[in-house]
Amino acid sequence: MTVEFINQLLTPLIFAVFSIGFCVIWFQYRNLKSAGFFALSYLCGAFAFLFELMLPDSSSLLVLLLRVAGDKFYLLTTAFFVIAIAYRYSRKTPKTTLTLMLSLAASANVWFWFVDDNLAVRSHILTFACSLMLLVSAGLVKKEKLLTIDRILFWLIIACAVLLSANTVITLYVFGEVLTLGTFWQSSFLAVLNFSVALSSLSTAVVLFVGFGGDIIADYRKKSDTDPLSNVYNRRGFEEAAIVQVNKAQDHGMSLALIVADLDHFKQVNDTHGHG
């Protein structure tokens, strides 16, 4: 097993490991639907790079079709990422925009496989399409009152999008590298792409795991401070909230009032109509 092969295997391994991690989160906390889509995104990324790495150097129709399918996994990786971000921030999934981007990119990719075989143009199409979809996902993150971890994620997505596009422009236009099937595996384009994708996917996954950890802690805290039946504060939650309000009233020199309501024979209501 060569050093070059090991380096190329590193990226799909990173994607696969984090896909498993997101799956674990989703199985444990089914209300975190975004974790399931992040798992799909990273799984597609693992497949995309494994297709490139494992397929034999052959011109047979089957291998060609598998390579074309492998390209689509790059697009699906980013598409599922956009959907996951939309679920995480309770935003509407931009289905029309995603469908249009995927259709145009997939069609152009097929054209430059079967009609005008051009590896450089295919690389352009995939990287720029993925960059545009990442920018769409960044737009779903940006909103008012972001937590620090959300701001980090926003700028990290922007950086990943810029990095993808910059790699293609710099290697193919600034340095004038010519991509062919014979030179692709030794190209600086692929080396920089593998490094940047591995780094960005690793960084993004770590930030997302921290974010999910915060969500899980907040959920447990809410459950410890509220009554599961009525979803109102229990004694502990009420006392903590009351202290905050008392301090706020004192700081601003405001009056503070407490309204208490006592419902007569409420037990009979529960017994007759049920606790729900």
Secondary structure as GFF3:
##gff-version 3
##sequence-region A 1 276
A	DSSP	alpha_helix	3	28	.	.	.	ID=ss1
A	DSSP	alpha_helix	33	54	.	.	.	ID=ss2
A	DSSP	alpha_helix	61	88	.	.	.	ID=ss3
A	DSSP	alpha_helix	95	114	.	.	.	ID=ss4
A	DSSP	alpha_helix	119	141	.	.	.	ID=ss5
A	DSSP	alpha_helix	148	169	.	.	.	ID=ss6
A	DSSP	pi_helix	170	174	.	.	.	ID=ss7
A	DSSP	three_ten_helix	184	186	.	.	.	ID=ss8
A	DSSP	alpha_helix	188	225	.	.	.	ID=ss9
A	DSSP	alpha_helix	235	251	.	.	.	ID=ss10
A	DSSP	alpha_helix	266	273	.	.	.	ID=ss11
###
